[in-house]
Amino acid sequence: MTDDPAPLLQLESLTVGYGPRMPVVHDLALSIAAGSFVVIVGPNGCGKSTLLRAIARLLEPTRGEIVLDGRDIRERKPREYARMLGMLPQGSSAPDGIRVVDLVARGRYPHRSPFTGWSAADERAVDAALEATGIRDLVDRDVDTLSGGQRQRVWLAMALAQDTPTLLLDEPTTYLDLAHQYEVLELFREINTIQGRTIVAVLHDLNQAARYADRIVALRDGRVVLDGAPAQTLTAASVEAVFDFPCRVIPDPETGTPLIIPRVETNRKDPDRR
C-alpha cells in the first residue's frame, strides 16, 4: 500500500493576526490537497480572510509555518510565489483612470521580465480571462466607472489571467447579482474539474458552499471546528453549533447536496396583538 501524496498546502501550528496582541487565527493545522475545491466558512470575525491573507503572504504569521509544494512559503521569491498562487482579495481598489483591459493585464506580471515584451501567451491568458468573466465589452471602460458587480468580475479576470495552479478567493461573489454568482461559481468548478486547479474560497452562503465544494472547512474563533465533505459536515446540529443558527438540512432537489433551511420560530409574538 502506497503512502498518500504530500499535500499541496500544509499549515502547521499557525497563529496570525494584526499584531502580537491581536491574534485572529490560533494554532491552526490544515492540509489541502492539489486539485481540491475547498470552501472556508464561519461566522464574521472567525479568521477566514485572515487565514487566506496569511497563505497569500499578505500577513506574516507570529507562529507556525505554511508550506506550499514542499517548501516554506517564506523561502520563495515573490515573483516565483505569484506564479504558483493567485489571490482575489476583498475590497481591492484600482488606480485612478485605469482601463479594464490594463488592470486585467496586470495579472501577467509574474510571468514577465523587464527584458521581455508582451507575448502571445500573455495575450491568450488575458483574452481567456475576459471571456470567462463576461467582460469583453468593458475592456475600454475606466474601472472606476463600473458598478460593484462589474468591478468584481474585472478583479476576478485579473486573478484568472495570472494563470496560477492555485487560486485563493476571498468572498468572490460579493457585489454580484444572483445570476452572476452562479455563473462565477460554475466557472470555478470548471477550472477545478477540467483544468485541475486547486481552489480555496471563502463563501458566506452555506448552500453555495455545499453545492460547489468537495470539502468544507468551518472556523470559529480562529480554529477549525469542522472539516470534511459537505454531506458529512453540514448537519443541522453542526450549523447551529458553528453559526448559532437553528435550521433544517435536507437534500437539495437539484444536486442532492445539503440544503440549509432556516427554522421558523413558532413562539414569535403575533404582530397584530397589542
N, C-alpha and C positions, 0 to 999 in steps of 0.2 A: 504494500500500500504506500503510495507516494504522499509526501507532505503537501499541505495546501500551499499555493504560491504566496510569496510575500505580498502584503497589502501595498497598494499604491501610496496611500497616505496612512501614516501611523502617528497618532498623538499620544504622548506619554506624560502623565503627571502634569498636565498643562494648567497653569494658573496665569490668567491675563486679565487686565483691566485698564483703568485710567489713572495710573499712579499706584505706588506700593500700598497705599491705604485704601484703595478703591478697587479691590478685585471683583470681577464680574463672573468669570469662569474659574471654578475651583477644582484643582487636582483631577482634571478630566482625562480620561483614556478613551480613545476611539480609533478604530481601524476602518478604512474604506477601500474596497476592492476596485481594481481597474474595471472599467466598463459598467459600473453600477450607477443607478439613479437614486440618490439618497436625498430625502427631504427632511429638513430640520424644522421642528415645530416646538411650540411652547408659548406660555403667556408673555405679555410685554415685560421687558426688562430681565428676561431669564438668561440672556447671554448669547442669543442666536447670531446676531450681527457681529458681536464682539468676537465670537469664535471664527466666523468667516474672515474678518479683518486680520486676525492673527495668522490664519493659514495663508492669506494673501501677502503677508509681511507688511501690512499697514499698521500693525500694533506689535510691539515687542513683548513677548511673554516675560513675566517675572520669575517663572519657574517652569521646568519641563522642557520638552522638545517636540518639534514637528519634523517628521521625516517624509520626504517625497521621493518615491522611486529609489529607496535605499540610502539616501543621503540627507543629512540635516539641512533644512532649507537655508540656514544661515551660511552654509558653505558655498552656495550657488551665487554666481554673479547675477545682478538684476536683469540683464538682457536675456541670459540663459533661462532664468526662472520665468520670465514673461513669455518665453516660447513654449513653456511647459504648462503654464497655468494662467488662465484669464479670469477676470472678475467683473461682474456687473454690480457695482455698489449702489447703495441708496443715495438719493439726493445729490447726484452729480450735477455740476454746473459747467457750462461750456464757455469758452472765451467769447467776449462780445463780438458780434458780427461774423462769426464763423459759419460757413455753409455746411449743410448736411453732409455732402459728399466729402468735404475736407475733414470733418470730425470722424466720419467712419473710416477714412483712410489712415487716421492716426493709429488705428488698431494694427497696422502693418509695421509699426515702429520696431518691435523686437526682431523682425526678420530682415531688417535693412542695416546697412552700414553707411558711414559718411562717404564711402567711395563707390557706392552702387546707386544707380538711378532707379526709377520706378520700373518694376519688372512686369512681365506677363503674369507671373504668379500673383503679384500684388493686385493686378487688375482683376484677375479671376476671383480672388478672395473677396474683394470689395463688392464686385458685381453679384456674387452669390449671396453675400450678406444683405445687400439691398433687396434682392429678390425674395429672400427667405422672410424678411420682416415686412415686406409690402410697402416699402417707402421709396421706390424708384421715382415716383412722381414728385418727390420732395427734394431731390438732390440739390437743386439750385436755391432752395429756400434758406434763409438765415435760421439757425436753430432757435434763436430767441423769439422768433415769430410763431413758433409751433405751439400746439396745445400740449398739455401734460402727457397725454397718451402718445402723441406723435413723438415727443422728445424721448419718452421711454423706449420706443421702438428704435430710435436713432442710436441711443446708447447700447441697446442690445445688438444692433448691427455692428457697432464698433467692436464689441466683445467677440462676436462671431468672426469678424474679419481678422482678428488676432490669430484665429485658427490654431487653438491650443487643444491638446488631448484631454485636458481637464478644465471644466468651467465651474466657477463659483457664482451663484446667482442670488443676490440678496433682495427678496421681495420683487421678483421680475415682473409681476402682473400689476404692480402699483400704477395707478392712473389709467389703466386700460379698461375699456368697457367690456362687458361680459363676453361678447363675441371674440374680441381680440385676445382676451385672457386665454380662451380655449385654443385659439389659433396658435398662440405662442407656446402653450403647454404641449400641443401636438407637435410643434416644431422641435421642442426639447426631446420629446420621446423619440422622434425620428432620428435626430442626430445621435441619441444614445443607442438606439437599437440597430440602426443601419450603419452609422459611422463609427460606432463603438466608443464614443467619447464618454468620459466619466463626468457626471453632473452631481453637484452638491448644491441644493437650493434651499433657501428659507421661504416658506409659504405660511400665510395665516389661515387660508381656507383648508380645513381638515378634509373636506370631501374631495377637493382637487388633489391634495397630497395623497389621499388613499387611492385615487384613480390612476395617478401617473407614477408614483414612486414604487420601486421594488423593495425599498427599505425606509422605515420611519425611525428617526431619532428624536425623541422628545426630551427637552431640557426643562428643568425647573430649578430656580435659584442657582444657576450656573453649573448644574450637574446633570448627567444623563440619568433619566429615570425610566425611560422605555427605549428599547432598541430591537427592531425586528421587522418582519414583513407586516404590511398593513392589516391583514386579516387576523394576525396574532396580537398586534399591539393596540389596535383601535377598538376597544370594547367600551361599553357604557361605563363600567367601573373605572377603567384607566383614564378615559377622557374626563370624567368627573374629578378624579384624583389629581390630574395634572392641571386642569383649567378651572376647577370649581364650577363645572358646567353640567347640570343634570341633563341627560339626554337618553335617547334610544339609539341603538345601532342596528340597522337592518341591511340586507344585501341590496346594493344599487341595482335596479331592474335593468339597466343598460349594460353594466360591466360585471356585476357580481361582487365588486369591491365594497368595503364598508361604507355605509351612508349614515352620517350623523344627523339626527333629527332632534331639535330642542324639545325637552319635555315640558308640556304645558302645566303650569301650576293651577290646581283646581281650587285653591283656597284664596285666590286673589279677591280683593274687595270688589263687589259689584259697583261699577261707576255710576249706576243710576240710583244707588242707595245713598241716603244722606245720614 
